[in-house]
Amino acid sequence: MKPVADVVDALWEAALLGDEYRATDVVLDAADERGHETVLLDVVGAVQKRVGQEWAANRISVAQEHAITAINDRAVTALSITRPRREPEHGRVTVACVDGEWHALPARLLAEVLALRGFAVDYLGAQVPTPHLITYLHRTGPDVVALSSSIATRLPVAHSTMTACQATGVPVMVGGAAFGQDGVYARRFGANAWAADARSAADMLLSQTLPAPSPPHQPVDDLPHLADQEYTLVTRTARDLVRSVYRGLEDRVPAMASYTDEQRHHTAEDLAHIVDHLATALYVDDDSLFVDFLSWTGAVLNARGVPAQVLDPALELLSDQLRDFPRAQRMLAQTRLGVQTMN
């Protein structure tokens, strides 16, 4: 029997070459030896994690990232078709990604594992609009809703989706990188359960009944700091903030005068990401969310030969625009200190 690491390498090589037939053979052969769940989580899941790491290190392109993910998804389909048939015996679970979350593979892996464990599973896929999800819950009456989100900027949507689901009387389990280290934001939002990965989610659902949702409430009840309106105002003025900072950068960075249209587009896009992550940090009132995002962004820039210090003037200009926002000022000041010390 091959070590799991060797199977991961074989699937990675096949996916990197764009060879879906070879990739399918790798996972099906491994499933015969190790079982479908192990291959789904410890092979396909590991390859998908490597995709993000390789892109951040500038060793694969966005196009390659998408191609590898597509082949991984087809490998999961092959495993799904060949998985042992099992009648549901443990209740019904609806698995969905929150609206705006396009990273669907983690949710799909969870759906596959739950089906293997004997649950009836409704897998709704990526970017499920909340009103449609609620309608679906009323129609199908699941025992649990499992919500997935990998992108931190979707946290406000995840929170409102979670509370809307709970208002229907259905307990909510959440998972994904967006919910922070050890699920810190899941607890802050009042989730009925948080799971670090698909295996622990399935174990939890098999071993215990999730507590019933609390009475219907508003997000501000979980996050009283939202009363200061900083999150709301930054969100509402995000486009104006991006435009103002962009114009300021044109004055401070002479090289921008010779930027191509593509470079201008990417600069504006990067500024929008910075504003979005600042707004999300204000939503959860957690400086580390914004600091960590800028640290990651700096590392990505360095991998592409761009000094991370180019972020500092943008943060300074953003701070000038938000001078009357105490929490935003605190986060920006702390982040600028980190950026200024990056290599």
Contacts in CASP RR format, 6 or more apart in sequence:
PFRMAT RR
TARGET T0000
AUTHOR 0000-0000-0000
METHOD contacts of the structure
MODEL  1
MKPVADVVDALWEAALLGDEYRATDVVLDAADERGHETVLLDVVGAVQKR
VGQEWAANRISVAQEHAITAINDRAVTALSITRPRREPEHGRVTVACVDG
EWHALPARLLAEVLALRGFAVDYLGAQVPTPHLITYLHRTGPDVVALSSS
IATRLPVAHSTMTACQATGVPVMVGGAAFGQDGVYARRFGANAWAADARS
AADMLLSQTLPAPSPPHQPVDDLPHLADQEYTLVTRTARDLVRSVYRGLE
DRVPAMASYTDEQRHHTAEDLAHIVDHLATALYVDDDSLFVDFLSWTGAV
LNARGVPAQVLDPALELLSDQLRDFPRAQRMLAQTRLGVQTMN
1 33 0 8 1.000
1 34 0 8 1.000
2 10 0 8 1.000
2 30 0 8 1.000
2 33 0 8 1.000
4 34 0 8 1.000
4 38 0 8 1.000
4 42 0 8 1.000
4 43 0 8 1.000
4 46 0 8 1.000
7 26 0 8 1.000
7 30 0 8 1.000
7 34 0 8 1.000
7 39 0 8 1.000
7 43 0 8 1.000
8 42 0 8 1.000
8 43 0 8 1.000
8 46 0 8 1.000
8 47 0 8 1.000
8 50 0 8 1.000
10 26 0 8 1.000
11 23 0 8 1.000
11 26 0 8 1.000
11 27 0 8 1.000
11 43 0 8 1.000
11 44 0 8 1.000
11 47 0 8 1.000
11 72 0 8 1.000
11 75 0 8 1.000
12 47 0 8 1.000
12 50 0 8 1.000
14 20 0 8 1.000
14 22 0 8 1.000
14 23 0 8 1.000
14 26 0 8 1.000
14 71 0 8 1.000
15 23 0 8 1.000
15 47 0 8 1.000
15 67 0 8 1.000
15 68 0 8 1.000
15 71 0 8 1.000
15 72 0 8 1.000
16 60 0 8 1.000
16 64 0 8 1.000
16 68 0 8 1.000
18 67 0 8 1.000
18 68 0 8 1.000
18 71 0 8 1.000
19 71 0 8 1.000
20 71 0 8 1.000
20 74 0 8 1.000
20 75 0 8 1.000
23 71 0 8 1.000
23 72 0 8 1.000
23 74 0 8 1.000
23 75 0 8 1.000
24 74 0 8 1.000
24 75 0 8 1.000
24 78 0 8 1.000
26 43 0 8 1.000
26 75 0 8 1.000
27 39 0 8 1.000
27 43 0 8 1.000
27 44 0 8 1.000
27 75 0 8 1.000
27 78 0 8 1.000
27 79 0 8 1.000
28 78 0 8 1.000
28 79 0 8 1.000
28 82 0 8 1.000
30 38 0 8 1.000
30 39 0 8 1.000
30 43 0 8 1.000
31 39 0 8 1.000
31 79 0 8 1.000
31 82 0 8 1.000
36 79 0 8 1.000
36 82 0 8 1.000
36 83 0 8 1.000
36 84 0 8 1.000
36 112 0 8 1.000
36 116 0 8 1.000
37 113 0 8 1.000
37 116 0 8 1.000
37 199 0 8 1.000
39 79 0 8 1.000
40 76 0 8 1.000
40 79 0 8 1.000
40 109 0 8 1.000
40 112 0 8 1.000
40 113 0 8 1.000
40 198 0 8 1.000
41 109 0 8 1.000
41 113 0 8 1.000
41 197 0 8 1.000
41 198 0 8 1.000
41 199 0 8 1.000
44 72 0 8 1.000
44 75 0 8 1.000
44 76 0 8 1.000
44 79 0 8 1.000
44 105 0 8 1.000
44 109 0 8 1.000
45 72 0 8 1.000
45 105 0 8 1.000
45 109 0 8 1.000
47 68 0 8 1.000
47 72 0 8 1.000
48 69 0 8 1.000
48 72 0 8 1.000
48 105 0 8 1.000
48 106 0 8 1.000
51 60 0 8 1.000
51 65 0 8 1.000
51 68 0 8 1.000
51 69 0 8 1.000
51 72 0 8 1.000
52 65 0 8 1.000
54 60 0 8 1.000
54 65 0 8 1.000
55 61 0 8 1.000
55 62 0 8 1.000
55 64 0 8 1.000
55 65 0 8 1.000
56 296 0 8 1.000
56 299 0 8 1.000
56 300 0 8 1.000
56 303 0 8 1.000
57 303 0 8 1.000
58 300 0 8 1.000
58 303 0 8 1.000
58 304 0 8 1.000
60 68 0 8 1.000
69 105 0 8 1.000
72 105 0 8 1.000
73 104 0 8 1.000
73 105 0 8 1.000
73 108 0 8 1.000
76 105 0 8 1.000
76 108 0 8 1.000
76 109 0 8 1.000
76 112 0 8 1.000
79 112 0 8 1.000
80 112 0 8 1.000
80 115 0 8 1.000
83 112 0 8 1.000
83 115 0 8 1.000
83 116 0 8 1.000
84 116 0 8 1.000
86 115 0 8 1.000
86 116 0 8 1.000
86 118 0 8 1.000
87 118 0 8 1.000
88 118 0 8 1.000
88 119 0 8 1.000
88 120 0 8 1.000
89 118 0 8 1.000
90 117 0 8 1.000
90 118 0 8 1.000
90 119 0 8 1.000
90 205 0 8 1.000
90 206 0 8 1.000
91 119 0 8 1.000
91 120 0 8 1.000
91 143 0 8 1.000
92 119 0 8 1.000
92 120 0 8 1.000
92 121 0 8 1.000
92 122 0 8 1.000
92 140 0 8 1.000
92 141 0 8 1.000
92 142 0 8 1.000
92 143 0 8 1.000
92 144 0 8 1.000
93 114 0 8 1.000
93 119 0 8 1.000
93 120 0 8 1.000
93 121 0 8 1.000
93 122 0 8 1.000
93 142 0 8 1.000
93 143 0 8 1.000
93 144 0 8 1.000
93 145 0 8 1.000
93 146 0 8 1.000
93 205 0 8 1.000
94 121 0 8 1.000
94 122 0 8 1.000
94 124 0 8 1.000
94 133 0 8 1.000
94 136 0 8 1.000
94 137 0 8 1.000
94 140 0 8 1.000
94 142 0 8 1.000
94 144 0 8 1.000
94 145 0 8 1.000
94 146 0 8 1.000
94 170 0 8 1.000
95 107 0 8 1.000
95 108 0 8 1.000
95 110 0 8 1.000
95 111 0 8 1.000
95 114 0 8 1.000
95 121 0 8 1.000
95 122 0 8 1.000
95 123 0 8 1.000
95 124 0 8 1.000
95 125 0 8 1.000
95 146 0 8 1.000
95 148 0 8 1.000
96 107 0 8 1.000
96 123 0 8 1.000
96 124 0 8 1.000
96 125 0 8 1.000
96 128 0 8 1.000
96 133 0 8 1.000
96 145 0 8 1.000
96 146 0 8 1.000
96 147 0 8 1.000
96 148 0 8 1.000
97 103 0 8 1.000
97 104 0 8 1.000
97 107 0 8 1.000
97 124 0 8 1.000
97 125 0 8 1.000
97 126 0 8 1.000
97 127 0 8 1.000
97 128 0 8 1.000
97 147 0 8 1.000
97 148 0 8 1.000
97 149 0 8 1.000
98 127 0 8 1.000
98 128 0 8 1.000
98 130 0 8 1.000
98 147 0 8 1.000
98 148 0 8 1.000
98 149 0 8 1.000
98 154 0 8 1.000
98 157 0 8 1.000
98 158 0 8 1.000
98 161 0 8 1.000
99 127 0 8 1.000
99 128 0 8 1.000
99 129 0 8 1.000
99 130 0 8 1.000
99 154 0 8 1.000
99 157 0 8 1.000
99 161 0 8 1.000
100 126 0 8 1.000
100 127 0 8 1.000
100 151 0 8 1.000
100 154 0 8 1.000
100 157 0 8 1.000
101 126 0 8 1.000
101 127 0 8 1.000
101 148 0 8 1.000
101 149 0 8 1.000
101 150 0 8 1.000
101 151 0 8 1.000
101 154 0 8 1.000
101 158 0 8 1.000
101 178 0 8 1.000
102 126 0 8 1.000
102 127 0 8 1.000
103 126 0 8 1.000
103 148 0 8 1.000
103 150 0 8 1.000
103 151 0 8 1.000
104 125 0 8 1.000
104 126 0 8 1.000
104 148 0 8 1.000
106 148 0 8 1.000
106 150 0 8 1.000
106 175 0 8 1.000
106 176 0 8 1.000
106 198 0 8 1.000
107 123 0 8 1.000
107 125 0 8 1.000
107 126 0 8 1.000
107 146 0 8 1.000
107 148 0 8 1.000
108 123 0 8 1.000
108 125 0 8 1.000
109 198 0 8 1.000
110 146 0 8 1.000
110 148 0 8 1.000
110 198 0 8 1.000
110 201 0 8 1.000
110 202 0 8 1.000
111 121 0 8 1.000
111 123 0 8 1.000
113 198 0 8 1.000
113 199 0 8 1.000
113 201 0 8 1.000
113 202 0 8 1.000
114 121 0 8 1.000
114 146 0 8 1.000
114 198 0 8 1.000
114 201 0 8 1.000
114 202 0 8 1.000
114 205 0 8 1.000
115 121 0 8 1.000
117 202 0 8 1.000
117 205 0 8 1.000
117 206 0 8 1.000
119 202 0 8 1.000
119 205 0 8 1.000
122 136 0 8 1.000
122 140 0 8 1.000
122 142 0 8 1.000
124 133 0 8 1.000
124 136 0 8 1.000
130 157 0 8 1.000
130 160 0 8 1.000
130 161 0 8 1.000
130 164 0 8 1.000
133 145 0 8 1.000
133 161 0 8 1.000
133 164 0 8 1.000
133 165 0 8 1.000
134 164 0 8 1.000
134 165 0 8 1.000
134 168 0 8 1.000
137 145 0 8 1.000
137 165 0 8 1.000
137 168 0 8 1.000
137 170 0 8 1.000
138 168 0 8 1.000
141 170 0 8 1.000
142 170 0 8 1.000
143 170 0 8 1.000
143 171 0 8 1.000
144 170 0 8 1.000
144 171 0 8 1.000
144 172 0 8 1.000
144 173 0 8 1.000
144 205 0 8 1.000
144 210 0 8 1.000
145 165 0 8 1.000
145 170 0 8 1.000
145 171 0 8 1.000
145 172 0 8 1.000
145 173 0 8 1.000
146 172 0 8 1.000
146 173 0 8 1.000
146 174 0 8 1.000
146 175 0 8 1.000
146 201 0 8 1.000
147 158 0 8 1.000
147 161 0 8 1.000
147 162 0 8 1.000
147 165 0 8 1.000
147 172 0 8 1.000
147 173 0 8 1.000
147 174 0 8 1.000
147 175 0 8 1.000
148 174 0 8 1.000
148 175 0 8 1.000
148 176 0 8 1.000
149 155 0 8 1.000
149 157 0 8 1.000
149 158 0 8 1.000
149 174 0 8 1.000
149 175 0 8 1.000
149 176 0 8 1.000
149 177 0 8 1.000
149 178 0 8 1.000
149 179 0 8 1.000
150 176 0 8 1.000
150 177 0 8 1.000
150 178 0 8 1.000
151 178 0 8 1.000
152 177 0 8 1.000
152 178 0 8 1.000
152 180 0 8 1.000
152 277 0 8 1.000
152 280 0 8 1.000
152 289 0 8 1.000
152 293 0 8 1.000
153 273 0 8 1.000
153 276 0 8 1.000
153 277 0 8 1.000
153 279 0 8 1.000
153 280 0 8 1.000
154 178 0 8 1.000
155 178 0 8 1.000
155 179 0 8 1.000
155 185 0 8 1.000
155 280 0 8 1.000
155 283 0 8 1.000
155 284 0 8 1.000
156 219 0 8 1.000
156 231 0 8 1.000
156 280 0 8 1.000
156 283 0 8 1.000
158 174 0 8 1.000
158 178 0 8 1.000
158 179 0 8 1.000
158 189 0 8 1.000
159 189 0 8 1.000
159 219 0 8 1.000
159 222 0 8 1.000
159 223 0 8 1.000
159 283 0 8 1.000
160 219 0 8 1.000
162 172 0 8 1.000
162 174 0 8 1.000
162 189 0 8 1.000
162 190 0 8 1.000
162 191 0 8 1.000
163 189 0 8 1.000
163 216 0 8 1.000
163 217 0 8 1.000
163 218 0 8 1.000
163 219 0 8 1.000
163 222 0 8 1.000
165 172 0 8 1.000
165 213 0 8 1.000
166 172 0 8 1.000
166 192 0 8 1.000
166 213 0 8 1.000
166 214 0 8 1.000
166 216 0 8 1.000
167 213 0 8 1.000
167 216 0 8 1.000
169 212 0 8 1.000
169 213 0 8 1.000
170 213 0 8 1.000
171 192 0 8 1.000
171 193 0 8 1.000
171 210 0 8 1.000
171 211 0 8 1.000
171 212 0 8 1.000
171 213 0 8 1.000
172 191 0 8 1.000
172 192 0 8 1.000
172 193 0 8 1.000
172 213 0 8 1.000
173 191 0 8 1.000
173 192 0 8 1.000
173 193 0 8 1.000
173 194 0 8 1.000
173 195 0 8 1.000
173 201 0 8 1.000
173 204 0 8 1.000
173 205 0 8 1.000
173 210 0 8 1.000
174 183 0 8 1.000
174 186 0 8 1.000
174 189 0 8 1.000
174 191 0 8 1.000
174 193 0 8 1.000
174 194 0 8 1.000
174 195 0 8 1.000
175 183 0 8 1.000
175 186 0 8 1.000
175 194 0 8 1.000
175 195 0 8 1.000
175 196 0 8 1.000
175 201 0 8 1.000
178 185 0 8 1.000
179 185 0 8 1.000
179 186 0 8 1.000
179 194 0 8 1.000
180 186 0 8 1.000
182 196 0 8 1.000
183 194 0 8 1.000
183 196 0 8 1.000
184 286 0 8 1.000
185 284 0 8 1.000
185 286 0 8 1.000
186 194 0 8 1.000
187 194 0 8 1.000
188 222 0 8 1.000
188 223 0 8 1.000
188 284 0 8 1.000
189 219 0 8 1.000
189 222 0 8 1.000
190 214 0 8 1.000
190 222 0 8 1.000
192 210 0 8 1.000
192 211 0 8 1.000
192 212 0 8 1.000
192 213 0 8 1.000
193 204 0 8 1.000
193 210 0 8 1.000
195 201 0 8 1.000
195 204 0 8 1.000
219 226 0 8 1.000
220 226 0 8 1.000
220 227 0 8 1.000
223 283 0 8 1.000
223 284 0 8 1.000
223 285 0 8 1.000
225 285 0 8 1.000
225 327 0 8 1.000
226 232 0 8 1.000
226 283 0 8 1.000
228 327 0 8 1.000
230 282 0 8 1.000
230 325 0 8 1.000
230 326 0 8 1.000
230 327 0 8 1.000
230 328 0 8 1.000
231 279 0 8 1.000
231 282 0 8 1.000
231 283 0 8 1.000
233 325 0 8 1.000
234 241 0 8 1.000
234 275 0 8 1.000
234 278 0 8 1.000
234 279 0 8 1.000
234 282 0 8 1.000
234 322 0 8 1.000
234 325 0 8 1.000
234 328 0 8 1.000
235 279 0 8 1.000
238 272 0 8 1.000
238 275 0 8 1.000
238 276 0 8 1.000
238 279 0 8 1.000
241 275 0 8 1.000
241 318 0 8 1.000
241 321 0 8 1.000
241 322 0 8 1.000
242 268 0 8 1.000
242 271 0 8 1.000
242 272 0 8 1.000
242 275 0 8 1.000
244 317 0 8 1.000
244 321 0 8 1.000
245 271 0 8 1.000
245 314 0 8 1.000
245 317 0 8 1.000
245 318 0 8 1.000
245 321 0 8 1.000
246 267 0 8 1.000
246 268 0 8 1.000
246 271 0 8 1.000
248 317 0 8 1.000
249 256 0 8 1.000
249 267 0 8 1.000
249 313 0 8 1.000
249 314 0 8 1.000
249 317 0 8 1.000
250 256 0 8 1.000
250 257 0 8 1.000
252 313 0 8 1.000
252 317 0 8 1.000
253 310 0 8 1.000
253 313 0 8 1.000
256 264 0 8 1.000
256 267 0 8 1.000
259 267 0 8 1.000
270 297 0 8 1.000
271 314 0 8 1.000
273 297 0 8 1.000
274 293 0 8 1.000
274 294 0 8 1.000
274 297 0 8 1.000
274 311 0 8 1.000
274 314 0 8 1.000
274 315 0 8 1.000
274 318 0 8 1.000
275 318 0 8 1.000
277 289 0 8 1.000
277 290 0 8 1.000
277 293 0 8 1.000
277 294 0 8 1.000
278 290 0 8 1.000
278 318 0 8 1.000
278 328 0 8 1.000
278 331 0 8 1.000
278 332 0 8 1.000
280 289 0 8 1.000
280 290 0 8 1.000
281 287 0 8 1.000
281 289 0 8 1.000
281 290 0 8 1.000
281 331 0 8 1.000
282 327 0 8 1.000
282 328 0 8 1.000
282 331 0 8 1.000
285 327 0 8 1.000
287 330 0 8 1.000
287 331 0 8 1.000
287 334 0 8 1.000
287 335 0 8 1.000
290 331 0 8 1.000
290 332 0 8 1.000
290 335 0 8 1.000
291 331 0 8 1.000
291 334 0 8 1.000
291 335 0 8 1.000
291 338 0 8 1.000
294 311 0 8 1.000
294 315 0 8 1.000
294 335 0 8 1.000
294 338 0 8 1.000
294 339 0 8 1.000
295 338 0 8 1.000
295 342 0 8 1.000
297 308 0 8 1.000
297 311 0 8 1.000
298 308 0 8 1.000
298 311 0 8 1.000
298 339 0 8 1.000
298 342 0 8 1.000
299 308 0 8 1.000
301 307 0 8 1.000
301 308 0 8 1.000
301 310 0 8 1.000
301 311 0 8 1.000
302 308 0 8 1.000
302 342 0 8 1.000
302 343 0 8 1.000
307 342 0 8 1.000
308 339 0 8 1.000
308 342 0 8 1.000
308 343 0 8 1.000
309 339 0 8 1.000
309 340 0 8 1.000
309 342 0 8 1.000
311 339 0 8 1.000
312 336 0 8 1.000
312 339 0 8 1.000
312 340 0 8 1.000
315 332 0 8 1.000
315 335 0 8 1.000
315 336 0 8 1.000
315 339 0 8 1.000
316 336 0 8 1.000
318 332 0 8 1.000
319 328 0 8 1.000
319 329 0 8 1.000
319 332 0 8 1.000
319 333 0 8 1.000
319 336 0 8 1.000
322 328 0 8 1.000
322 329 0 8 1.000
322 332 0 8 1.000
323 329 0 8 1.000
END
